[in-house]
Amino acid sequence: MTEPAERLRIPPKPTHRLRTALVVAAFAAFTIATCLPAIGGVELDFAAIAKNWQNGAEKVGQLLQPDLSFLPRTIGPMLETIQMAVLGAAVAAVVSVPLTLWAARPTNPEGVTRRIVRFLVNIVRAVPDLVYATILVAVVGVGALPGLLTLFLFDVGIVVKLVSEAIDSTDHPYMEAGRAAGGTQTQINRLTALPQTWPLFANQWLYALELNVRISAILGIVGAGGIGRLLDERRSFYAYDDVGVVILEILVVVIAIEAFSNFLRRRLV
Amino acid sequence: MSVPAAARSLGVRLPPRPSKLVPTITAIVVGAIVVLSTAGLSITWSDLLAIPGELLHYGRLMFESPDWDKLPRALTEVWRSISMAWLGAILCVVISVPLGMLAARGVGPAWLRYPLRGVFAVIRAVPEVIIALILLTVTGLTPFTGALALGIAGIGTQGKWVYETVESVQEGASEAVRAAGGTTADVARWALWPAALPTLASFALYRFEINIRTSAVLGLIGAGGIGSMLSNYTNYREWSTVGMLLIVVVAATMLMDAISGAIRRRIMEGATVRELGRIL
C-alpha cells in the first residue's frame, strides 16, 4: 500500500535563541575580560570621576576663555601644519595611483604582485600615525620632515586601501571592452580603469587632506613640527588659556578644510 | 592612422572635444598650492637623501635580532590597549546611537537636530589627544582615561555615521508605520531601527578597529598600553625592543582587523550558502 503523497516538508522555522545567547555571552565575556586589571585590562575607576570632576570642568572652563593676544604667535606653526598636510597629501596622491592599480584585482590580475602590495599596505596601515612620528623623530631628528613622512605613509595606506577595494567591488564593462579590443593590461588601465577611478581617487585624497590637518595638529607633541609643538609647550606651562587659543584655531582650520573639500567633492561627484 | 583622421575619411562628424579649461585651471591652482607649501616648509631637503640609509641602519637595529625577552609584558600591554579600544567603543556607541538617532531628519525636531549636529562637528575637530589631556586631570594617567577619551572623541564621527545611516533608510517602512497610526517614536523603533541596525553594528565594530590604532596614540602621552611602552623604549633608544614591540603592534592590529572585519562582513552580507546549510 502506498502512503498518501508525502507531504511537502517545510523546513523548521530557524530559531535564533541559541545563537543570540552565544553572541551575547561572547560579547559579555570579552567585555569582562577587558575590565580585569590582573590580565592587563582597564581598571574602571568611577570613583575618580565623582571625586575629581571639578578639575576637568575647571580645565574646560579655562579652555573656554582663550587669551586671544596669543593668536599672532600661533600663525607660523599653524601655517607649517597646513603646509605639511598639503604636501604630505600631494606626494601620497602621486604615489597612491600606481600602488592602487597594483593592489586591485581588475587592474592587476596577476596574483603574486597584488598580494605583495596589499600585504605591504596592510602593514603600513597597521602602525599608528604617532608611532611613525615617534620613531621617525628619533631617526631623522626633530622638525617638519618626520611629520611629513608620517603623513605621507598614513595617507598612502588609507588611499590605496579604500580605492583598491572600491575598484574591486565595482563591475568593469569598459575594461572588458578594452580587453576584447586586444589592449594590453597597461593600456586597459590607462584608458579605461583610470578615467573611471579619478573621482574615487579625488574623494579619498581630499579625505586624506582633512585627516592630515587633524593629525598634524598633534604630531608636534612628539616633536614632529607644526602647531602641536606649541600646544604641548603651552600645556606643559599650564597656560590653558593659550591652549584654548590653539585648540580654537585647530577647530577653525579643520572645519574650513572640511567645508572646502565638501565643496570640491560636490563638484566632482 | 589616428581615429579622428579615420573618422573624417569616412565622413563621420565627431562631436567637439569637451573643454578642458576648468580641469586645467584646477590643476594649476592645486599645483601652485603644493609648490607654495613646499617652499614654505623649513626642511633641508638634502636630508631626504640620507633617509634611506638611516632607515636601513635603524631597521637593522630594530629587526635584525628583536629582543623577545619582554614579550610577555608586551602582550599584557597590547591587551590593555585592546581593552581601552573596546571599552571606548562601547561608551562611544552607547552615547552616539541615541544622539545620532535624534539628529536624523524625520526623527528629532529641528531645534534638537541642528545643535546636536553642531556638537558632533565640534567633537570631530578636537584631536583625541586633547580630550585625553583634559580627562587626565580627572582620572589621572590611567588606561581608564584612555578609554574615556576614545569614547568621547569618537562621538563626533560615530554620531555623524548614525544619522547618515538612519537618513539613508528606505522610506517604505516608515510610511507604513505612520499609516498604521504610529508616532515618530514608533517609526524610529519599528521602521528605522531594524533597517539601520546591521549597518550601525558594523560601524560599531569599525569604531573598535579605529580605536585600536588610536589607543596606541594615547599611550604615547602616558595613558598606558602598548603605546606607552613603545614610546618609553624609543626614548631609551633600545632599538631591539622597539623592533619587537612594532612587530607585536602590527601583528595584533592586523589580527583584530581580520576578526572584526570577518564579523562585519557576516553582519552586512548575511550567512554564506555553506553556513546556511549548517543552520538549517
Interface residues (C-beta under 8 A of the other chain):
Chain A: P11 P12 P14 F30 T31 A33 T34 C35 I39 G40 G41 V42 E43 L44 D45 A48 I49 N52 W53 N55 G56 E58 K59 V60 L63 L79 E80 I82 Q83 M84 V86 L87 A90 N122 I123 A126 V127 P128 D129 L130 V131 T134 I135 A138 V139 V140 G143 A144 L145 L148 L149 R214 I215 A217 I218 I221 V222 L231 R235 I247 I250 L251 V254 I255
Chain B: V30 I33 V34 L36 S37 T38 G40 L41 S42 I43 D47 L48 A50 I51 E54 L55 Y58 L75 T76 E77 V78 W79 R80 I82 S83 M84 W86 L87 I90 A121 V122 R124 A125 V126 P127 V129 I130 L133 I134 L135 T137 V138 T139 G140 T142 P143 F144 G146 A147 R213 T214 A216 V217 L220 I221 G227 L230 S231 T234 R237 V242 L246 V249 V250 T253 M254 D257 I279 L280
